[in-house]
C-alpha cells in the first residue's frame, strides 16, 4: 500500500495492530498464556465485556478477534443502533447457525449506551449460543451493564497504557514504512518524545493523533522537536466523568488522603478535581462533613474553618475559590484526627433501635404544670451551676443504660483535654 493511498486515514487508525503479536500493553489480559489470549488463539471465545479508558485497545482487541475467528463477525455502535438492529443481527445469526453451523460474534462499541431494556434483548440469544457478545465500555459495568447480561459475560479490565508502551508505539510508528511514518525517515528529540508520552497519559490514540499533526508540515529526514510537539498539543484533557467512576474514585482518594494526614496527596487530588471541572461547592461540602466525621473535637476549629470555606467558596467562586479550598484541605489534612463523635452517635442510634426505650428519668422531665410537679417531674434535679466547678455526679441516662459510654474521646489534639476532664468527673464518687 502506498503512502498516497493511506495518508487520508488518521495515523491512529492506520497503526491499529492487526494481531495479538503486534499489540502493545495489557499483558495482564492478553499476554502469553493469559485467559483471553488463549480464548482468541483457540477460537473458543465466549461473551466478554472489555472495560477501560479510551485509547487502551478495547476496539483493537475486538478487531483482532474479527481477523482471527472463523465465526461470522458483526460490528455496530450502541450510539446509533437500536432494538431493530439487534433483532436483525439475531435473525441473521440464526440463519448462519442453522445453514452453516457458524457462530456469530457481535461486537457492540460503547455497549453502556444501550438502556437496560435494549440490553435485555441479548440475553436469550447469548444463553442459547446464537450470538457471542463482545461489549466495549468506558463506564463501570457494575453501574451501566444489566446484571443479568454481566453474569453471562466475562469481564476484562483494561488499564491506561504504561509510558514505555506509548514510547514503543511512537517508535514503531516512526519506523513503520507500510502503515506509519517510516518513509519520511523522521527522528524525534528525546524531550519531544517524553513530552508527548506524558501528555498522552496512557492513551495511545492521543499520542498518535498529536504525532500525526506535529509531522504534517515536516519534510523528509526532519527531526521532531519539543517545539513541534508543544505547538500541536492543546491543554491536557484529564479523564474525568463527573457522574462516573472518575468522580467517585477521585473524591474517595481525596478524603482518604486527608484522613491519612497526607497534605501532598490531598492537594494533588484537589487539583485533579478542580482541573477536571468538578463542582467546587461539592468539594467544600465534603470538607465540612469530613471536619466533623474525622476530626471532630480533636480540633473543634476544623468544622468552623470548613464551614467558612463552604461559605467563602460560594461567595467568591472560581478561580480564586481554589485558594480557599487548598487552605482548608491542608489544614484538615494536618489536623489531629478523631472519629469519636461519629462512633458516639452511631452507637447511640443503635441502642435506640435495638434496646428497650426506658422512660426518661423523672428528675430530668419538664414540669410546666402542677400535675407534672405532683407526679414528681423534675423532683430532686441537681442544677450543676449550684455546685463546685459547675458539675455534680448525676444519672442522666435511662435506667437500663446507666453507665453506658458512647463518647470515648481520643488522646489527640483538644480531645485529650476533654478525655482528661471526663476521667476526672467519672472518677468522682
N, C-alpha and C positions, 0 to 999 in steps of 0.2 A: 504493500500500500504506500503510495507516495505521500509526501508531506502536504502537497496541494489538496489531496483528497481528504485528509483528516484534520487539517487546521481549523476547519469550521466547527469541529466538535470541541467542547471545553476540555482542557487538559485533564481535569479530574476524572472525566468520563473516559477519555482515551486510555488513561493509565489504570483503569479498574482491572484488578487481577482476573485472569480467566481460569485459574486453577488454584487448588489449595497450596501447591508448592510455591506459587507466586505471592501468596497472601502474606502480609507483614503484620505481626502482632496477634493479640488474642490467643496466645499459646495455651491459656487455661481452658479454652473452648475447642480450638481446632488444631492444637499442637499434636505431634506424633503420639498416637495411642490414646488420645482423648476420645470420649464417647461420641461427640458429634462428628468428629473426623471419621471414625470407624463406620458410623451410620451412612455417611456420604459415600465413602470409598466402597462400601459393600452394597450400596443402593438399597438400603433397608430402612430408609427414613420413615419415621412416624411423625405425627403432628408436633410442631415446635413453635415456641414464641421466642423471637430474638429481641431482647430488650437492652437498650443502651443509648448513649448520647448520639447526636448527629456526627457523621464522619468517622465512625468507628468500624464500619464494614458490614452492617446488617444486610443492606441490599446486595452488596458484593457476594456475601455468602449464598444468598438466595440465587443469584445469577450463576454462581459456580455449580450449585446443585442442578440448575437448569441445563448446564452444559454437560454434566456428567451422568445424569439419570436416564434410564430407559423409560421412565414414566412420562406421560403427557404433561407438559408444564404450562400453566396458565398464570398470567400476572395481571393484577389490576390494583388501583389505588382506592382506598376507602374514602378518599376525599370526593371522588367523582362517581363511584359505583353505588348501587342501591340493591334492594332485595331482589328486584327483577334480574339484575346481572348475576347475582348469586344463584338464583334458580336456573338460569340458562347454563351456567357452568356445571351445576349439578346434573342437569339433563344430559349435557354433552359427556360428562364423566361416566354416567350410567351406560351410555352407548359405547364408550371406549371399553368399559369393563366387560359388557355383555358381548360385544363383537370381537374384541381383540385381547381380552383378559389383560388390559393395560390399565395401570393405576393412573390417577390424575393428581398431580401436585398443584395446589392452588396457593400462589404467593399473594398475600394481601399487604400492601405497603400502608403503613400508618393504620393498623387494624383498630387502634383505640378510637378512631374517628367513627367507627360503626357504633350505633347505640346498642343497648342490651338486647332489644328485640331483633335487630339485624344479626347480632352475634348468635342468637338462639337458632337461627335458620341453619347454621353449620352443623349443629350438634348431632342430629340423627345420621348425617352423611359421614361425619368423622367416626361415629360409633360403628357404623356398618362397613367402613372401609372404602366407601365410594370416593372420598377425597382424602388427601393428606394436606393439612393446612400448614403453611409457613406464615406466621404473623410477625410483622415488623412494627416495633413501637418504641418511642422515646419516653413514654409515660409509664408510671408504675403499674404493672399488670394487676397488682392487688387491688387497685382502685378502679382501673379503667377496663379490665377484661372480665367478662362474665365468669363467675367462679366455676360454673359447670364446664365452660369451654377451657378454662385454665387447667382444670383437673384432668382433662383428656389430652393435654399437651405437655411436652417437656419444655421447661423454661431455661433459656441460656442467657446469662447476663454478660454483655459486652462492656468493657471499661474504656475510658479515654486512652488513646494510644500513648505509649511512653515516648519521651523525647527522642530516644535512639531509634524508635520506629519511624518517627517523622523524618529524622535525618536520613534514614535508609531509603525512604520513599523519594525524598528530594534527590538523593544521589542517583537512584535508579532512573528517575525521570530525565536527569541531565545526560545520562549515558545512553538511554534507550533511543535507537535510531529509527525504530519502526513506529512506536506509538508516542514516544516522548519528544525530548528536545535535542537528542543526540546529534542530529545532522547539523545543528547550529554550532556545535563544539564550544559550548559555553562553560565557563568556570564560575564558581561562586566564592566570594570572600567569606572567610570564616565568621566574621562578625555579622555579615548579612545572613548567613545560614542560621546562626544562633538566634538572631532576632526573629527570623521567620518561624523557627521552631517554637520559641516561647510564645509568639503571637498566636500560633495555631492552637496551642493549649490542648493537644491531644486529638485534634480534628484534622484528618488528612485532607478533606475537601477544602478547608480554609487555606491550608498551606499551598496546595496545588493551584487553587484559584488565584491567590496572591502572586505566586510564581509566574503563572500564565500572563498576568497583567504586567508584571515587572519586566518580562523579557520581550514584550510586544514591540518595543521600539529599539531593541538592541540588534546590532549586526552580528554576523557570524564571528566566532573567535573572541567575543567580548567577555568581560568579567562582570558578573552581577555584584554590585557594590551595596553597602549598607544604605546608601542614599537611594538607590533604585528601589530597595525593599521598603524603606520608610515612606517614600513618595506614593507607593502603592497602597499601603495599609491605612485604613481609617481607624477610628477609636476601637479598641479591643472590645468585642462583644462578650460579656460574661454570660455563661449558660445559666440562666435563672428563670424559673417559671413561678410567678407569684401565687399560683394556685396549685402547684405540683410539688414534686419531691424536693426540688432545689430550695423552695421556700421553707418547707418543714425541716429539712436536713440542716440548713444553714442557721435557722433560728435555734435549733436544738444544739448545734455546736457552739453557738454564741452563748447561750445560757449555761451550758456545761463548762465552758471555759471561764466564765465569771465565777461560777460556783467553785471551780477548781483553783481560783485565785491566780489565774494566769492573765495578766493585763495585756500582754502582747498578742496572744491568741484571741482574746476578747475583742480588741480593737481591729484585728485583722478581719474577723467575721463581720464586725460592724461595717467596715469599709466595703466588704463584698456586697452586703445588702444594700448599702446606700448607692454604690456604683451601679447596681443592677436595677435601681428604681424602686426598691422596697419602700413601703409607706412608713415615713419616719414616726408617725403617730402610733402605728402598730409597735414599732421598736420601743418607743417611750413607754407604752402601756405595759410591755413585758418587763421593762426595768422596774416599774412601780410594783408589779407583782413579785418580782424577784427580791426586791428590798425587804418585803415583809416575809416572804416564804423562806428565804435562805440566809438572811442576815438578822432580821427581827430585832430583838432587844440587845443583841451583841453590839449593835451600833444604831441606836434609835434615830440618829440623824440621817441614816441612809434613806428611810422612807420619805422624810421631809425633802431631801435633795431630789429623790426620784420624782416625787410629785411636782416639785418646782421645775424639774426638767420637762415633764409632760406638758406643763402649762407654758413654759418658755418655747418649746418646740412648736406648739400650736400657734403661739403668738408671733414668732419670728419667721418660721418657715425655712425652706431650703434656699440657698446652700448653707447659710450660717448655722442652721439647726444642727448640722453635723458636729460643730464645735461643742455644743451643749451636750449632745449625745455622747461624744467622746469623753468629755469631762466626767459625766455621770457613770459611764461604763467603767472607766479607770478607777473611779472612787469605789464603786461597788465591788470590782474585782479584787481590790486590795484591802477591803474592809474585813474585819473579823466575821466569821460565819456562825450561824446557829439556825437550826430548823425547829427549835423547841416550841415556838408559837404554833407552827403547823402541826406538830405532834400533839400538842395540848388540845387543840380544837378537834382534831380527828378522833382522839381517844374519848373526849367528852361527848362528841356526836355518837360514837359507837355505843357508849353506855346509855345514852338517851334512847337509842333504838333497840338495845338488847337487854337492858336491865329494867327491873321494876321501877317505875317513876313514883317514888315515895312522896307523900305530901311535903310541901315546903314547911320547915320548922316554924312553930307558932311564933317564936320570938323574932323571926325575920319578916313576918307578914305585915302588911299595911293595916292600920287600924283607924280608918276615917270615920267610923260610926260608933255609937255607944254599944251596939250589939257586938261589933267586932272586938271592942275592948273587953266586953263581958265574957266573950269566948276565949280570951287570952291572947288575942293577936297583938304582937309587939311587946308582950309582957316579958320583963327581965332582959330586954335587949340592952347590951352594953355598948354605949356610944364611945367609939375609940378615942375621940378627942378629949374625953374626960380622964384619960389615962396617960401615964408617962410615955413619952415617945409616940403618942397617938396610936398606941397598939395595946391590945389585951387579948389573951387567949379566949377563943370562942369557937363554937362549932357552927359553920355556915352551910355545909353540905347536908343533903337529905340523910336520914338516919342510916340507910343501907350503904351509903358511900363515905361515911365519916372516915377520915384518914387517907382517902384516895388522893394521889398526887398526879395531876395531869401535866402541870408545868414543871419541867425539870431543866432549869437554866443551865447553859453550858459554862465552862470556865474561860470563855473567850470574851474579850472586849468588856463592854459595860455589863454584860450578863454575869461576869464574875462578881461584880459588886452586888447585883441582885441575888445571886446564889448565896453569897455570904450573909446577906441580910435575912434571907428566908431561913437559912440554917440557924441563925441567931434566934429568930422567932420560934421556929419549930422546936428548938432545943429547950425553950422555956416551959416550965411546968404550968 
